[in-house]
């Protein structure tokens, strides 16, 4: 048993860059762990260690794996809260939208059927309420990387609970539609900031072999938040609806406040003893973190030395090509219509007059999204990225194309009425989206950019993602008013086909390849098996 344990520990050290001498001294360093902490305490680190000991599992989790999973679950409550914000409009806007005057400003009227007064708004106003969340996310996404580098990853994420809570208070108490606009925009700032701030924190705390799984927690929690929002739509009391929604950022703040700061950030600020204590928490009390701290210091120094500005990001040939790939994937991800489907799920089901209640059908849709996102973690380990993207885009096109065809048949022949065709096609749509088009563009941000470029590129790409989401969600209602839902669905289907073509010709395969291999493909240098479907650009002149 001792031999097996030593071997396992040696593998961890080898991944962290430990030397042979450090491996030979493993047992001695482990036995002296308790004694080595005493000088640290004497040097003013006692408060840090005392606080870490109050965090759950620090005394029981000897490997650190459980602690990393728990931490990832807690920090991704921010993604869960973002999903709730997305799903809110599905149930709330269905009961507050009047179809009487779609092109005019609606009057504020009171619904006498419930004890809580509600605003009634036109479809155009409802589209603003939905889409302003995404516009706020643009303003939250772009500066978050810089803020977290200077203010701290944990503090940045922790204080995002405040704008989310303020958002729900504004939405719940707004006397007019303009209060809803402000509330949704403020909430969107937090949603966008979470999408940029959570992945680097997870990357900083996760061991290399756990990173792919823990990184996908963001998408799983986001999907769970959407499902939770749809379930909250069953609540008849609007007071309870807002209370349940607002409880998520509060729970995030209370749980995350006990988690340590990112070790990488602490090292960048020169807080070496605190960084060591934080890393010890995430790696377990039985593991020696000296080798990993040393490697982390070197990485921090290299990152600071090679840090690029936003301007420099657009002057390097390989970076420009990688940006085109990431931007292209985000464009077609949004043009596939995923956010209109999630934002207006209940309204879509009502349009097709299904026998199930719209909230019940939305819950089934949310469950399919959650389950597919969860299983995508296993698919991403087995199947190549390009294959998943092509399959996902094509199946999304088939799903929405079939639903658009069904709408026209139903419009021309009123006797045709099926519950299962709309439900099946939309569930298929979100399922194949979650298996490929949803997570892969985010995953490839870590694979096609060098480490010193990734965070700047992520901020720009995520901001672009949310801007596209705003445009598609806002214009969806205008498109429906112009050409009816069937043609709108066909528009998304055609966009998905074009997305598949883009993937086939321009997106390189990244699974199982090193960064050097991927950048060689961008530069047109092919080693071994050639891959022709890579962007060819003229080099940018240095002048």
DRENZAGU-964651 format. One record per residue (C-alpha): chain; y, z, x; residue in one letter. Coordinates in pm, whole numbers, plus 50000, padded with zeros to 5 digits. Layout:
BEGIN
+---+-------+-------+-------+---+
| c |    yy |    zz |    xx | r |
+---+-------+-------+-------+---+
| A |     Y |     Z |     X | a |
...
+---+-------+-------+-------+---+
END
This chain:
BEGIN
+---+-------+-------+-------+---+
| c |    yy |    zz |    xx | r |
+---+-------+-------+-------+---+
| A | 50000 | 50000 | 50000 | x |
| A | 50240 | 50086 | 50282 | x |
| A | 50164 | 49753 | 50450 | x |
| A | 50244 | 49557 | 50135 | x |
| A | 50568 | 49747 | 50087 | x |
| A | 50671 | 49679 | 50449 | x |
| A | 50602 | 49308 | 50404 | x |
| A | 50812 | 49292 | 50089 | x |
| A | 51098 | 49470 | 50255 | x |
| A | 51073 | 49239 | 50556 | x |
| A | 51112 | 48935 | 50331 | x |
| A | 51426 | 49080 | 50181 | x |
| A | 51566 | 49143 | 50528 | x |
| A | 51481 | 48795 | 50646 | x |
| A | 51673 | 48650 | 50351 | x |
| A | 51968 | 48872 | 50437 | x |
| A | 51960 | 48758 | 50799 | x |
| A | 51810 | 49070 | 50957 | x |
| A | 51709 | 49055 | 51323 | x |
| A | 51359 | 49131 | 51456 | x |
| A | 51482 | 49454 | 51609 | x |
| A | 51614 | 49568 | 51271 | x |
| A | 51278 | 49493 | 51110 | x |
| A | 51098 | 49699 | 51374 | x |
| A | 51329 | 49992 | 51311 | x |
| A | 51279 | 49971 | 50933 | x |
| A | 51091 | 50298 | 50892 | x |
| A | 51331 | 50492 | 51111 | x |
| A | 51637 | 50365 | 50928 | x |
| A | 51484 | 50442 | 50588 | x |
| A | 51395 | 50797 | 50690 | x |
| A | 51746 | 50855 | 50816 | x |
| A | 51920 | 50714 | 50508 | x |
| A | 52000 | 51053 | 50365 | x |
| A | 52134 | 51185 | 50692 | x |
| A | 52341 | 50872 | 50758 | x |
| A | 52530 | 50929 | 50434 | x |
| A | 52664 | 51264 | 50551 | x |
| A | 52921 | 51125 | 50796 | x |
| A | 53039 | 50882 | 50528 | x |
| A | 53097 | 51171 | 50294 | x |
| A | 53286 | 51350 | 50564 | x |
| A | 53505 | 51043 | 50615 | x |
| A | 53636 | 51052 | 50260 | x |
| A | 53360 | 50853 | 50089 | x |
| A | 53224 | 51149 | 49888 | x |
| A | 53411 | 51052 | 49573 | x |
| A | 53264 | 50701 | 49581 | x |
| A | 52908 | 50822 | 49628 | x |
| A | 52947 | 51096 | 49368 | x |
| A | 53069 | 50843 | 49113 | x |
| A | 52787 | 50599 | 49191 | x |
| A | 52533 | 50875 | 49135 | x |
| A | 52658 | 50910 | 48776 | x |
| A | 52571 | 50547 | 48701 | x |
| A | 52235 | 50501 | 48521 | x |
| A | 51928 | 50420 | 48733 | x |
| A | 52083 | 50491 | 49076 | x |
| A | 51828 | 50768 | 49135 | x |
| A | 51529 | 50596 | 48976 | x |
| A | 51566 | 50229 | 49071 | x |
| A | 51439 | 50208 | 49428 | x |
| A | 51431 | 49826 | 49449 | x |
| A | 51767 | 49755 | 49286 | x |
| A | 51623 | 49482 | 49063 | x |
| A | 51651 | 49683 | 48742 | x |
| A | 52005 | 49782 | 48830 | x |
| A | 52104 | 49419 | 48886 | x |
| A | 51960 | 49318 | 48549 | x |
| A | 52135 | 49606 | 48370 | x |
| A | 52465 | 49527 | 48540 | x |
| A | 52437 | 49158 | 48453 | x |
| A | 52368 | 49252 | 48092 | x |
| A | 52672 | 49480 | 48079 | x |
| A | 52921 | 49245 | 48244 | x |
| A | 52804 | 48960 | 48019 | x |
| A | 52907 | 49158 | 47713 | x |
| A | 53228 | 48969 | 47784 | x |
| A | 53041 | 48642 | 47719 | x |
| A | 52891 | 48802 | 47407 | x |
| A | 53244 | 48884 | 47284 | x |
| A | 53348 | 48523 | 47350 | x |
| A | 53061 | 48398 | 47135 | x |
| A | 53170 | 48627 | 46851 | x |
| A | 53520 | 48475 | 46868 | x |
| A | 53371 | 48126 | 46839 | x |
| A | 53150 | 48212 | 46541 | x |
| A | 53421 | 48401 | 46349 | x |
| A | 53588 | 48084 | 46226 | x |
| A | 53265 | 47954 | 46072 | x |
| A | 53248 | 48226 | 45808 | x |
| A | 53615 | 48332 | 45788 | x |
| A | 53767 | 47986 | 45745 | x |
| A | 53516 | 47877 | 45482 | x |
| A | 53645 | 48143 | 45242 | x |
| A | 54013 | 48106 | 45331 | x |
| A | 54055 | 47726 | 45328 | x |
| A | 54173 | 47535 | 45023 | x |
| A | 54102 | 47166 | 44986 | x |
| A | 54384 | 47110 | 44734 | x |
| A | 54656 | 46999 | 44976 | x |
| A | 54496 | 46901 | 45307 | x |
| A | 54814 | 46745 | 45451 | x |
| A | 55066 | 47006 | 45340 | x |
| A | 55152 | 47359 | 45441 | x |
| A | 54970 | 47603 | 45217 | x |
| A | 55129 | 47889 | 45031 | x |
| A | 55023 | 48244 | 45100 | x |
| A | 54826 | 48362 | 44800 | x |
| A | 54615 | 48662 | 44737 | x |
| A | 54252 | 48652 | 44644 | x |
| A | 54201 | 48896 | 44362 | x |
| A | 53823 | 48886 | 44379 | x |
| A | 53808 | 49124 | 44674 | x |
| A | 53979 | 49451 | 44751 | x |
| A | 54110 | 49314 | 45082 | x |
| A | 54384 | 49047 | 45042 | x |
| A | 54320 | 48722 | 45226 | x |
| A | 54531 | 48430 | 45337 | x |
| A | 54454 | 48086 | 45203 | x |
| A | 54533 | 47793 | 45430 | x |
| A | 54503 | 47417 | 45439 | x |
| A | 54232 | 47245 | 45645 | x |
| A | 54496 | 47145 | 45902 | x |
| A | 54607 | 47507 | 45940 | x |
| A | 54242 | 47613 | 45964 | x |
| A | 54190 | 47362 | 46246 | x |
| A | 54480 | 47524 | 46435 | x |
| A | 54331 | 47871 | 46384 | x |
| A | 54001 | 47749 | 46528 | x |
| A | 54131 | 47542 | 46816 | x |
| A | 54404 | 47776 | 46942 | x |
| A | 54127 | 48000 | 47075 | x |
| A | 54035 | 47716 | 47315 | x |
| A | 54398 | 47649 | 47408 | x |
| A | 54440 | 48016 | 47497 | x |
| A | 54123 | 47989 | 47706 | x |
| A | 54291 | 47722 | 47922 | x |
| A | 54566 | 47968 | 48015 | x |
| A | 54310 | 48239 | 48082 | x |
| A | 54071 | 48029 | 48291 | x |
| A | 54298 | 47870 | 48553 | x |
| A | 54466 | 48180 | 48707 | x |
| A | 54172 | 48421 | 48676 | x |
| A | 54015 | 48326 | 49009 | x |
| A | 54334 | 48401 | 49200 | x |
| A | 54398 | 48722 | 49006 | x |
| A | 54045 | 48855 | 49068 | x |
| A | 54071 | 48782 | 49442 | x |
| A | 54385 | 48993 | 49471 | x |
| A | 54348 | 49248 | 49193 | x |
| A | 53970 | 49297 | 49203 | x |
| A | 53682 | 49133 | 49017 | x |
| A | 53591 | 49446 | 48824 | x |
| A | 53946 | 49539 | 48726 | x |
| A | 54022 | 49185 | 48612 | x |
| A | 53716 | 49175 | 48387 | x |
| A | 53757 | 49532 | 48266 | x |
| A | 54113 | 49487 | 48143 | x |
| A | 54024 | 49169 | 47954 | x |
| A | 53890 | 49397 | 47681 | x |
| A | 54253 | 49477 | 47591 | x |
| A | 54368 | 49126 | 47485 | x |
| A | 54043 | 49083 | 47292 | x |
| A | 54101 | 49406 | 47103 | x |
| A | 54467 | 49314 | 47038 | x |
| A | 54348 | 48975 | 46916 | x |
| A | 54120 | 49126 | 46652 | x |
| A | 54392 | 49369 | 46540 | x |
| A | 54637 | 49079 | 46496 | x |
| A | 54384 | 48868 | 46307 | x |
| A | 54289 | 49158 | 46078 | x |
| A | 54644 | 49267 | 45998 | x |
| A | 54833 | 48937 | 45999 | x |
| A | 55060 | 48889 | 45694 | x |
| A | 55075 | 48511 | 45744 | x |
| A | 54903 | 48223 | 45919 | x |
| A | 55130 | 48248 | 46223 | x |
| A | 54988 | 48591 | 46301 | x |
| A | 54643 | 48431 | 46303 | x |
| A | 54770 | 48168 | 46547 | x |
| A | 54897 | 48434 | 46788 | x |
| A | 54586 | 48649 | 46753 | x |
| A | 54350 | 48361 | 46822 | x |
| A | 54554 | 48241 | 47120 | x |
| A | 54557 | 48590 | 47274 | x |
| A | 54182 | 48621 | 47223 | x |
| A | 54136 | 48280 | 47382 | x |
| A | 54308 | 48396 | 47701 | x |
| A | 54037 | 48660 | 47740 | x |
| A | 53759 | 48413 | 47651 | x |
| A | 53872 | 48167 | 47919 | x |
| A | 53917 | 48443 | 48178 | x |
| A | 53564 | 48571 | 48112 | x |
| A | 53419 | 48222 | 48167 | x |
| A | 53575 | 48212 | 48516 | x |
| A | 53555 | 48581 | 48613 | x |
| A | 53197 | 48669 | 48520 | x |
| A | 52999 | 48415 | 48735 | x |
| A | 53157 | 48520 | 49072 | x |
| A | 53090 | 48887 | 49000 | x |
| A | 52725 | 48810 | 48923 | x |
| A | 52703 | 48598 | 49239 | x |
| A | 52841 | 48888 | 49445 | x |
| A | 52591 | 49149 | 49321 | x |
| A | 52273 | 48943 | 49278 | x |
| A | 52003 | 48890 | 49538 | x |
| A | 51941 | 48529 | 49619 | x |
| A | 51605 | 48501 | 49441 | x |
| A | 51748 | 48661 | 49125 | x |
| A | 52072 | 48462 | 49111 | x |
| A | 51950 | 48163 | 48901 | x |
| A | 51815 | 48395 | 48632 | x |
| A | 52111 | 48633 | 48630 | x |
| A | 52360 | 48345 | 48631 | x |
| A | 52207 | 48214 | 48307 | x |
| A | 52276 | 48551 | 48142 | x |
| A | 52626 | 48420 | 48065 | x |
| A | 52494 | 48141 | 47844 | x |
| A | 52231 | 48364 | 47682 | x |
| A | 52487 | 48632 | 47596 | x |
| A | 52736 | 48374 | 47474 | x |
| A | 52471 | 48235 | 47238 | x |
| A | 52378 | 48585 | 47123 | x |
| A | 52745 | 48646 | 47046 | x |
| A | 52754 | 48332 | 46832 | x |
| A | 52445 | 48452 | 46642 | x |
| A | 52598 | 48799 | 46599 | x |
| A | 52916 | 48640 | 46462 | x |
| A | 52714 | 48439 | 46210 | x |
| A | 52527 | 48754 | 46105 | x |
| A | 52859 | 48937 | 46058 | x |
| A | 52951 | 48655 | 45818 | x |
| A | 52704 | 48806 | 45570 | x |
| A | 52924 | 49117 | 45542 | x |
| A | 53125 | 49101 | 45222 | x |
| A | 53390 | 49344 | 45341 | x |
| A | 53647 | 49186 | 45572 | x |
| A | 53729 | 49532 | 45709 | x |
| A | 53373 | 49571 | 45833 | x |
| A | 53376 | 49214 | 45968 | x |
| A | 53676 | 49287 | 46190 | x |
| A | 53546 | 49631 | 46285 | x |
| A | 53213 | 49489 | 46405 | x |
| A | 53386 | 49210 | 46595 | x |
| A | 53634 | 49446 | 46762 | x |
| A | 53359 | 49690 | 46861 | x |
| A | 53218 | 49443 | 47116 | x |
| A | 53511 | 49449 | 47365 | x |
| A | 53528 | 49829 | 47324 | x |
| A | 53157 | 49859 | 47410 | x |
| A | 53210 | 49628 | 47709 | x |
| A | 53496 | 49843 | 47841 | x |
| A | 53307 | 50173 | 47799 | x |
| A | 52989 | 50042 | 47968 | x |
| A | 53150 | 49840 | 48248 | x |
| A | 53388 | 50114 | 48361 | x |
| A | 53096 | 50295 | 48530 | x |
| A | 52978 | 49987 | 48728 | x |
| A | 53096 | 49955 | 49091 | x |
| A | 53338 | 49692 | 49216 | x |
| A | 53203 | 49377 | 49382 | x |
| A | 53092 | 49454 | 49742 | x |
| A | 53237 | 49121 | 49860 | x |
| A | 53580 | 49205 | 49718 | x |
| A | 53573 | 49554 | 49873 | x |
| A | 53493 | 49403 | 50214 | x |
| A | 53777 | 49152 | 50176 | x |
| A | 54011 | 49449 | 50127 | x |
| A | 53877 | 49629 | 50435 | x |
| A | 53701 | 49903 | 50233 | x |
| A | 53380 | 49894 | 50434 | x |
| A | 53234 | 50231 | 50333 | x |
| A | 53296 | 50166 | 49963 | x |
| A | 53142 | 49819 | 49997 | x |
| A | 52831 | 49966 | 50160 | x |
| A | 52799 | 50228 | 49884 | x |
| A | 52839 | 49962 | 49613 | x |
| A | 52583 | 49731 | 49775 | x |
| A | 52343 | 50024 | 49815 | x |
| A | 52373 | 50084 | 49441 | x |
| A | 52281 | 49722 | 49361 | x |
| A | 51999 | 49705 | 49618 | x |
| A | 51834 | 50041 | 49544 | x |
| A | 51830 | 50361 | 49743 | x |
| A | 51516 | 50268 | 49943 | x |
| A | 51659 | 49948 | 50091 | x |
| A | 51859 | 49926 | 50411 | x |
| A | 52171 | 49717 | 50347 | x |
| A | 52310 | 49706 | 50702 | x |
| A | 52189 | 49351 | 50767 | x |
| A | 52321 | 49227 | 50433 | x |
| A | 52657 | 49397 | 50489 | x |
| A | 52681 | 49224 | 50826 | x |
| A | 52602 | 48886 | 50670 | x |
| A | 52847 | 48955 | 50388 | x |
| A | 53122 | 49034 | 50638 | x |
| A | 53061 | 48703 | 50816 | x |
| A | 53066 | 48518 | 50483 | x |
| A | 53393 | 48690 | 50384 | x |
| A | 53555 | 48598 | 50716 | x |
| A | 53439 | 48237 | 50690 | x |
| A | 53564 | 48215 | 50331 | x |
| A | 53905 | 48348 | 50429 | x |
| A | 53920 | 48111 | 50727 | x |
| A | 53814 | 47798 | 50533 | x |
| A | 53989 | 47875 | 50204 | x |
| A | 54136 | 47564 | 50044 | x |
| A | 54438 | 47524 | 49821 | x |
| A | 54430 | 47338 | 49491 | x |
| A | 54610 | 47049 | 49662 | x |
| A | 54351 | 47025 | 49941 | x |
| A | 54079 | 47011 | 49679 | x |
| A | 54197 | 46662 | 49583 | x |
| A | 54233 | 46525 | 49937 | x |
| A | 53870 | 46543 | 50055 | x |
| A | 53647 | 46253 | 49962 | x |
| A | 53333 | 46454 | 49882 | x |
| A | 53533 | 46709 | 49683 | x |
| A | 53697 | 46435 | 49475 | x |
| A | 53358 | 46282 | 49397 | x |
| A | 53217 | 46621 | 49304 | x |
| A | 53517 | 46681 | 49078 | x |
| A | 53461 | 46346 | 48906 | x |
| A | 53098 | 46442 | 48840 | x |
| A | 53189 | 46787 | 48706 | x |
| A | 53482 | 46655 | 48499 | x |
| A | 53268 | 46374 | 48359 | x |
| A | 52994 | 46615 | 48253 | x |
| A | 53249 | 46841 | 48083 | x |
| A | 53409 | 46544 | 47904 | x |
| A | 53084 | 46426 | 47751 | x |
| A | 52966 | 46781 | 47685 | x |
| A | 53269 | 46832 | 47462 | x |
| A | 53271 | 46483 | 47310 | x |
| A | 52916 | 46551 | 47190 | x |
| A | 53075 | 46771 | 46921 | x |
| A | 52918 | 47106 | 47005 | x |
| A | 53227 | 47316 | 46931 | x |
| A | 53306 | 47153 | 46594 | x |
| A | 52945 | 47226 | 46496 | x |
| A | 52970 | 47591 | 46605 | x |
| A | 53323 | 47646 | 46469 | x |
| A | 53256 | 47479 | 46133 | x |
| A | 52885 | 47549 | 46087 | x |
| A | 52907 | 47696 | 45737 | x |
| A | 53151 | 47425 | 45626 | x |
| A | 52911 | 47156 | 45751 | x |
| A | 52621 | 47306 | 45557 | x |
| A | 52841 | 47332 | 45248 | x |
| A | 52934 | 46963 | 45288 | x |
| A | 52568 | 46867 | 45260 | x |
| A | 52512 | 47096 | 44957 | x |
| A | 52197 | 47256 | 45093 | x |
| A | 52005 | 47502 | 44878 | x |
| A | 52029 | 47778 | 45140 | x |
| A | 52348 | 47980 | 45152 | x |
| A | 52580 | 47855 | 45431 | x |
| A | 52573 | 48195 | 45611 | x |
| A | 52191 | 48198 | 45603 | x |
| A | 52171 | 47843 | 45739 | x |
| A | 52422 | 47932 | 46012 | x |
| A | 52208 | 48226 | 46119 | x |
| A | 51908 | 47994 | 46157 | x |
| A | 52130 | 47762 | 46363 | x |
| A | 52241 | 48054 | 46581 | x |
| A | 51882 | 48169 | 46632 | x |
| A | 51785 | 47820 | 46753 | x |
| A | 52079 | 47826 | 46995 | x |
| A | 51979 | 48165 | 47136 | x |
| A | 51608 | 48086 | 47174 | x |
| A | 51673 | 47749 | 47340 | x |
| A | 51927 | 47898 | 47579 | x |
| A | 51679 | 48168 | 47676 | x |
| A | 51396 | 47921 | 47744 | x |
| A | 51630 | 47688 | 47934 | x |
| A | 51607 | 47937 | 48223 | x |
| A | 51241 | 47841 | 48269 | x |
| A | 51309 | 47470 | 48215 | x |
| A | 51575 | 47465 | 48484 | x |
| A | 51320 | 47600 | 48734 | x |
| A | 51062 | 47333 | 48652 | x |
| A | 51246 | 47016 | 48545 | x |
| A | 51498 | 46808 | 48736 | x |
| A | 51863 | 46828 | 48633 | x |
| A | 51907 | 46456 | 48562 | x |
| A | 51596 | 46444 | 48344 | x |
| A | 51717 | 46737 | 48133 | x |
| A | 52065 | 46590 | 48102 | x |
| A | 51937 | 46247 | 47995 | x |
| A | 51691 | 46394 | 47746 | x |
| A | 51954 | 46632 | 47609 | x |
| A | 52223 | 46368 | 47558 | x |
| A | 51985 | 46120 | 47398 | x |
| A | 51831 | 46373 | 47158 | x |
| A | 52177 | 46501 | 47061 | x |
| A | 52272 | 46143 | 46980 | x |
| A | 51960 | 46092 | 46769 | x |
| A | 52018 | 46420 | 46582 | x |
| A | 52380 | 46359 | 46487 | x |
| A | 52319 | 45989 | 46425 | x |
| A | 52042 | 46076 | 46180 | x |
| A | 52262 | 46333 | 46007 | x |
| A | 52545 | 46078 | 45976 | x |
| A | 52300 | 45828 | 45826 | x |
| A | 52179 | 46091 | 45579 | x |
| A | 52540 | 46164 | 45476 | x |
| A | 52600 | 45797 | 45389 | x |
| A | 52274 | 45773 | 45195 | x |
| A | 52369 | 46087 | 45006 | x |
| A | 52719 | 45957 | 44937 | x |
| A | 52586 | 45627 | 44801 | x |
| A | 52302 | 45788 | 44604 | x |
| A | 52393 | 46127 | 44464 | x |
| A | 52033 | 46202 | 44367 | x |
| A | 51933 | 46240 | 44733 | x |
| A | 51959 | 46607 | 44818 | x |
| A | 51759 | 46770 | 45095 | x |
| A | 51808 | 47108 | 45255 | x |
| A | 51584 | 47049 | 45554 | x |
| A | 51733 | 46727 | 45690 | x |
| A | 52079 | 46876 | 45769 | x |
| A | 51925 | 47204 | 45885 | x |
| A | 51663 | 47037 | 46104 | x |
| A | 51900 | 46785 | 46265 | x |
| A | 52169 | 47044 | 46344 | x |
| A | 51912 | 47292 | 46480 | x |
| A | 51767 | 47015 | 46697 | x |
| A | 52118 | 46929 | 46813 | x |
| A | 52207 | 47281 | 46931 | x |
| A | 51857 | 47335 | 47077 | x |
| A | 51862 | 47030 | 47304 | x |
| A | 52225 | 47105 | 47393 | x |
| A | 52126 | 47454 | 47509 | x |
| A | 51838 | 47311 | 47713 | x |
| A | 52048 | 47070 | 47919 | x |
| A | 52404 | 46965 | 47843 | x |
| A | 52513 | 47325 | 47784 | x |
| A | 52415 | 47510 | 48104 | x |
| A | 52371 | 47233 | 48364 | x |
| A | 52739 | 47133 | 48412 | x |
| A | 52815 | 47500 | 48487 | x |
| A | 52512 | 47533 | 48715 | x |
| A | 52606 | 47223 | 48913 | x |
| A | 52946 | 47372 | 48999 | x |
| A | 52761 | 47598 | 49247 | x |
| A | 52543 | 47314 | 49374 | x |
| A | 52781 | 47023 | 49446 | x |
| A | 53077 | 47209 | 49599 | x |
| A | 53087 | 47391 | 49936 | x |
| A | 53110 | 47771 | 49905 | x |
| A | 53475 | 47788 | 50017 | x |
| A | 53568 | 47530 | 49751 | x |
| A | 53356 | 47647 | 49459 | x |
| A | 53593 | 47901 | 49306 | x |
| A | 53898 | 47675 | 49313 | x |
| A | 53693 | 47388 | 49171 | x |
| A | 53546 | 47616 | 48905 | x |
| A | 53890 | 47731 | 48789 | x |
| A | 54013 | 47371 | 48748 | x |
| A | 53692 | 47246 | 48585 | x |
| A | 53666 | 47537 | 48341 | x |
| A | 54032 | 47500 | 48245 | x |
| A | 53966 | 47130 | 48183 | x |
| A | 53657 | 47223 | 47979 | x |
| A | 53859 | 47448 | 47747 | x |
| A | 54139 | 47192 | 47713 | x |
| A | 53884 | 46936 | 47599 | x |
| A | 53733 | 47192 | 47360 | x |
| A | 54080 | 47247 | 47214 | x |
| A | 54140 | 46874 | 47164 | x |
| A | 53801 | 46802 | 47007 | x |
| A | 53807 | 47107 | 46778 | x |
| A | 54167 | 47041 | 46665 | x |
| A | 54122 | 46668 | 46604 | x |
| A | 53784 | 46704 | 46432 | x |
| A | 53949 | 46791 | 46099 | x |
| A | 54189 | 46497 | 46134 | x |
| A | 53894 | 46269 | 46206 | x |
| A | 53708 | 46395 | 45898 | x |
| A | 54016 | 46338 | 45682 | x |
| A | 54047 | 45982 | 45813 | x |
| A | 53687 | 45858 | 45816 | x |
| A | 53476 | 46126 | 45637 | x |
| A | 53208 | 46349 | 45801 | x |
| A | 52944 | 46076 | 45837 | x |
| A | 53161 | 45859 | 46062 | x |
| A | 53272 | 46166 | 46258 | x |
| A | 52908 | 46252 | 46329 | x |
| A | 52841 | 45894 | 46441 | x |
| A | 53141 | 45917 | 46675 | x |
| A | 52981 | 46221 | 46843 | x |
| A | 52644 | 46043 | 46856 | x |
| A | 52794 | 45740 | 47034 | x |
| A | 52977 | 45969 | 47278 | x |
| A | 52645 | 46133 | 47365 | x |
| A | 52492 | 45792 | 47443 | x |
| A | 52785 | 45714 | 47674 | x |
| A | 52728 | 46056 | 47832 | x |
| A | 52367 | 45962 | 47907 | x |
| A | 52487 | 45639 | 48072 | x |
| A | 52732 | 45838 | 48285 | x |
| A | 52452 | 46071 | 48398 | x |
| A | 52221 | 45782 | 48485 | x |
| A | 52473 | 45600 | 48705 | x |
| A | 52696 | 45871 | 48848 | x |
| A | 52531 | 46216 | 48852 | x |
| A | 52312 | 46294 | 49156 | x |
| A | 51997 | 46503 | 49140 | x |
| A | 52064 | 46849 | 49282 | x |
| A | 51743 | 47041 | 49216 | x |
| A | 51565 | 47128 | 49540 | x |
| A | 51838 | 46973 | 49757 | x |
| A | 52068 | 47132 | 50007 | x |
| A | 52445 | 47101 | 49991 | x |
| A | 52430 | 46871 | 50293 | x |
| A | 52188 | 46637 | 50112 | x |
| A | 52412 | 46625 | 49805 | x |
| A | 52726 | 46558 | 50006 | x |
| A | 52547 | 46291 | 50204 | x |
| A | 52475 | 46118 | 49874 | x |
| A | 52841 | 46139 | 49781 | x |
| A | 52925 | 45986 | 50121 | x |
| A | 52670 | 45709 | 50071 | x |
| A | 52435 | 45841 | 50342 | x |
| A | 52081 | 45825 | 50205 | x |
| A | 51795 | 45987 | 50389 | x |
| A | 51436 | 45923 | 50292 | x |
| A | 51415 | 45840 | 49923 | x |
| A | 51724 | 45653 | 49819 | x |
| A | 51920 | 45742 | 49510 | x |
| A | 52155 | 45467 | 49398 | x |
| A | 52321 | 45637 | 49102 | x |
| A | 52603 | 45805 | 49291 | x |
| A | 52975 | 45745 | 49257 | x |
| A | 53117 | 45502 | 49512 | x |
| A | 53488 | 45557 | 49572 | x |
| A | 53721 | 45418 | 49828 | x |
| A | 53812 | 45683 | 50080 | x |
| A | 54144 | 45853 | 50020 | x |
| A | 54394 | 45785 | 50292 | x |
| A | 54508 | 46089 | 50481 | x |
| A | 54867 | 45981 | 50443 | x |
+---+-------+-------+-------+---+
END
